[in-house]
Amino acid sequence: PEVINGRTHKATVVDLSPWVEYEFRVVASNSVGMGEPSRPSALLKTKAAVPVVAPTNISGGGGSRSELVITWEPVSEELQNGEGFGYIVMFRPLGSTTWTKAVVASVESSKYIYRNESITPLSPFEVKVGVYNNEGEGTLSSISIVYSGEDEPQMAPAGASALSVSAAAVEVSWLPIPWNRHTGRVLGYEVRGW
């Protein structure tokens, strides 16, 4: 901190964070050195302000059919800048000009799920997440691309055949299901016998 003239008995402390409790001490000094610090002042909380730090790591995806799952890393308490803190989630289908806006009032939230039967599986959405408190709306994150949930495979594997390889084993083979932009990649197959 800057050194204050010995005849001055008042100073303004700047560059403090909003809505944070501080306590202060004063130390006298002269050409010989510094003395002992004063006792701490009473705790004093700075005034609230609009939050300026947006959530980070905006991502998502997964979820069920007709769902858009959006996730983010929550903003820490010391950066919330006031009471009534929450998140503003904005999203739109890629190529659209109209944003859908949702408010998530929980401070601890890190996820929002939008459900709508009209959402096509694996559709790309532009997403941004912002912050607000009782003082107003703050900063929005940059845009991230998040995909809606996948659908279950719509077709059965074709060309199933079986070949006896021993008295206790049969080798089963089939043609793989091609990747489909709407239903996603096939994670596995289940072979049933009777």
C-alpha positions as CSV (number, residue, x, y, z in Angstrom):
1,P,0.0,0.0,0.0
2,E,1.1,3.5,-0.6
3,V,2.7,5.4,2.3
4,I,0.5,8.2,3.7
5,N,1.8,11.5,5.0
6,G,2.2,11.6,8.8
7,R,-0.2,14.5,9.2
8,T,-3.0,12.6,7.4
9,H,-5.5,10.6,9.4
10,K,-7.7,9.3,6.7
11,A,-7.2,7.2,3.5
12,T,-9.4,5.8,0.7
13,V,-8.6,2.1,-0.1
14,V,-9.3,1.3,-3.7
15,D,-9.5,-1.8,-6.0
16,L,-11.5,-3.9,-3.5
17,S,-13.8,-6.6,-4.5
18,P,-17.6,-5.9,-4.3
19,W,-19.7,-7.6,-1.5
20,V,-16.6,-8.9,0.4
21,E,-15.9,-8.3,4.1
22,Y,-12.6,-6.6,4.9
23,E,-10.9,-5.5,8.0
24,F,-8.0,-2.9,8.2
25,R,-4.9,-2.2,10.2
26,V,-2.7,0.9,10.3
27,V,1.0,0.8,10.8
28,A,3.1,3.9,11.7
29,S,6.6,4.2,10.3
30,N,9.5,6.7,10.5
31,S,13.1,6.7,9.5
32,V,14.0,4.1,12.0
33,G,11.4,1.5,10.9
34,M,7.8,0.3,11.3
35,G,5.9,0.1,14.5
36,E,3.4,-2.5,15.5
37,P,0.1,-2.6,13.6
38,S,-3.1,-1.3,15.1
39,R,-5.8,-3.6,16.2
40,P,-8.0,-4.7,13.3
41,S,-11.0,-2.5,12.4
42,A,-14.5,-3.9,12.6
43,L,-15.4,-6.0,9.6
44,L,-16.9,-3.9,6.8
45,K,-18.6,-5.3,3.7
46,T,-18.2,-3.5,0.4
47,K,-21.3,-2.7,-1.5
48,A,-22.8,-5.1,-4.1
49,A,-22.2,-4.7,-7.8
50,V,-23.3,-6.4,-11.0
51,P,-21.3,-9.6,-11.5
52,V,-18.6,-9.4,-14.1
53,V,-17.2,-13.0,-14.3
54,A,-19.1,-15.4,-16.6
55,P,-19.2,-19.1,-16.0
56,T,-16.5,-21.2,-17.7
57,N,-16.3,-24.7,-19.4
58,I,-19.7,-24.4,-21.1
59,S,-20.5,-27.8,-22.5
60,G,-23.2,-30.5,-22.2
61,G,-24.8,-33.0,-24.5
62,G,-26.0,-36.5,-23.7
63,G,-29.3,-36.8,-22.0
64,S,-32.4,-38.4,-23.4
65,R,-34.2,-37.9,-26.7
66,S,-35.8,-34.5,-27.0
67,E,-33.4,-33.0,-24.4
68,L,-30.7,-30.4,-24.5
69,V,-28.4,-30.7,-21.5
70,I,-26.2,-27.6,-20.8
71,T,-23.5,-27.7,-18.2
72,W,-21.0,-25.1,-16.8
73,E,-18.5,-24.5,-14.0
74,P,-20.2,-22.5,-11.3
75,V,-18.9,-19.0,-10.4
76,S,-17.2,-18.9,-7.0
77,E,-18.8,-17.0,-4.1
78,E,-16.2,-14.2,-4.0
79,L,-17.0,-13.4,-7.7
80,Q,-20.8,-13.3,-7.3
81,N,-20.7,-9.6,-6.2
82,G,-24.0,-9.6,-4.3
83,E,-27.1,-11.4,-3.1
84,G,-29.7,-13.0,-5.4
85,F,-27.0,-14.6,-7.6
86,G,-28.1,-16.9,-10.4
87,Y,-27.4,-18.0,-14.0
88,I,-29.0,-17.0,-17.3
89,V,-28.9,-19.8,-19.9
90,M,-29.4,-18.8,-23.6
91,F,-29.5,-21.2,-26.5
92,R,-30.7,-21.5,-30.1
93,P,-30.5,-24.1,-32.9
94,L,-27.4,-23.5,-35.0
95,G,-28.3,-21.2,-37.8
96,S,-31.3,-19.6,-36.0
97,T,-31.4,-16.0,-35.0
98,T,-33.8,-16.3,-32.0
99,W,-32.4,-17.1,-28.6
100,T,-34.4,-19.0,-25.9
101,K,-33.6,-17.6,-22.4
102,A,-34.0,-19.5,-19.1
103,V,-33.1,-18.3,-15.6
104,V,-31.5,-20.7,-13.1
105,A,-31.9,-19.2,-9.6
106,S,-29.8,-21.6,-7.7
107,V,-26.3,-20.5,-6.8
108,E,-24.9,-24.0,-6.7
109,S,-26.4,-25.0,-10.1
110,S,-24.1,-26.2,-12.9
111,K,-26.7,-27.8,-15.2
112,Y,-29.8,-26.9,-17.1
113,I,-32.0,-29.4,-19.1
114,Y,-34.3,-28.1,-21.8
115,R,-37.0,-30.7,-22.8
116,N,-39.0,-30.3,-26.0
117,E,-40.5,-33.0,-28.3
118,S,-39.6,-30.9,-31.3
119,I,-35.8,-31.3,-30.7
120,T,-34.2,-33.5,-33.3
121,P,-31.7,-36.0,-31.9
122,L,-28.1,-34.9,-32.1
123,S,-28.9,-31.3,-33.2
124,P,-26.3,-28.6,-32.7
125,F,-27.2,-25.6,-30.5
126,E,-25.4,-22.4,-29.8
127,V,-25.2,-21.9,-26.1
128,K,-24.0,-19.2,-23.8
129,V,-24.4,-18.8,-20.0
130,G,-24.4,-15.6,-18.1
131,V,-24.8,-14.4,-14.5
132,Y,-27.0,-12.0,-12.6
133,N,-27.7,-10.8,-9.0
134,N,-29.9,-8.3,-7.3
135,E,-27.9,-5.5,-8.9
136,G,-28.6,-6.6,-12.5
137,E,-27.4,-8.9,-15.3
138,G,-23.7,-9.4,-15.8
139,T,-21.4,-10.9,-18.3
140,L,-22.3,-13.8,-20.8
141,S,-19.9,-16.5,-21.7
142,S,-18.7,-16.9,-25.3
143,I,-20.8,-19.2,-27.5
144,S,-20.3,-23.0,-27.3
145,I,-21.8,-25.7,-29.5
146,V,-23.8,-28.3,-27.6
147,Y,-25.6,-31.3,-29.2
148,S,-29.1,-32.5,-28.1
149,G,-29.5,-36.0,-26.8
150,E,-29.2,-39.1,-29.1
151,D,-32.1,-41.4,-30.0
152,E,-32.0,-45.2,-29.8
153,P,-31.0,-47.0,-33.0
154,Q,-33.9,-47.2,-35.4
155,M,-32.9,-50.3,-37.3
156,A,-31.7,-53.8,-36.5
157,P,-28.3,-55.1,-37.7
158,A,-28.6,-56.9,-41.0
159,G,-27.0,-60.0,-42.3
160,A,-26.9,-62.0,-39.1
161,S,-25.4,-65.5,-39.6
162,A,-24.1,-68.2,-37.3
163,L,-21.4,-70.7,-37.7
164,S,-20.8,-73.7,-35.4
165,V,-17.1,-73.7,-34.3
166,S,-17.3,-76.5,-31.7
167,A,-19.7,-78.6,-29.6
168,A,-20.1,-75.7,-27.2
169,A,-19.5,-72.5,-29.3
170,V,-21.1,-70.7,-32.2
171,E,-19.7,-67.7,-33.9
172,V,-22.3,-65.1,-34.7
173,S,-21.6,-62.2,-37.2
174,W,-23.6,-59.3,-38.6
175,L,-23.3,-56.1,-40.6
176,P,-22.8,-53.1,-38.5
177,I,-25.4,-50.4,-38.3
178,P,-24.1,-47.3,-40.1
179,W,-23.6,-44.1,-38.2
180,N,-26.7,-41.8,-38.4
181,R,-26.5,-38.1,-37.7
182,H,-29.9,-38.3,-35.9
183,T,-29.4,-41.4,-33.8
184,G,-25.7,-41.2,-33.1
185,R,-23.0,-43.8,-32.9
186,V,-23.7,-47.4,-31.9
187,L,-22.0,-48.1,-28.6
188,G,-22.5,-51.9,-28.6
189,Y,-24.6,-54.9,-29.7
190,E,-26.5,-57.5,-27.7
191,V,-26.4,-61.1,-29.1
192,R,-29.4,-63.2,-28.0
193,G,-29.7,-67.0,-28.6
194,W,-32.5,-69.4,-27.9
